[in-house]
Amino acid sequence: MTEILQTRTPHDVTAPKPLPGVAPLEVAEWLLVDEAFAGQMAERERLLAERRDEVLAVTEAGQAAAAELLEHVLGWLAVHAPAYEVSGTQVLRPDGVTVTVDRGDPMGTLGRLVQEDLCLLEKQGEEHVLTAAVLCFPASWRLADKIGRPLTGIHVPVPAYDDGIARRVQRLFDGVRVGRPLWRFNVLSYADAELFQPVRREAPALPEDPAACPYLRSERQCVLRLPETQACVFSIHTYVLRKPGQTA
């Protein structure tokens, strides 16, 4: 799958910050197009066609936010993404593929429009709950295990995600403002370059031998708030690179 590997990241993967490690983000820098766009979009198309139930979910509570997110992304692309051509119900992607906007399937349309995975979290009680998502490139988690669950439940498999960090992340989602998005990144080691990496919660950890994990995987994660539903959008741009000194 070397045709969908990136050769670099826009952030310094040698200097990850402690959780949650967020920083302000310019609105115009939200969604990205990189050198793996065509290959990754082709893989997204395949997954949405062949494994839709595994990569897309919308709860009843998330329908309004999903519809708002589609309109928000279309408006953002028209203003900030010159590599796209947005015209009515047609969007020409940077790879030359035309996507027909289906407002009856907002998350499915979004999955075919942009390179990022998109998750919607909405405040229910004291916590934000995952109410909708198109997640083609999960990093060792299954959407079916997380949809409809609050932030603390979503992060159960992450050892570093203790109660203190959970509270900080919840405050982050509570505090993010419209027009003032935030971002962070992580760095992971993987044994293979597959983008679709769902792993059940009870699955064993990857081998600790560095030679057994020749790929570096980094997610550029952004959080922004939608103005109407007040839902938080958690976007994930996935980078997979071969580690220095590793060969095919």
Order of alpha helices (4+ residues) and beta strands (2+ residues): beta-alpha-alpha-beta-alpha-beta-beta-beta-alpha-beta-beta-alpha-alpha-alpha-beta-beta-beta-beta
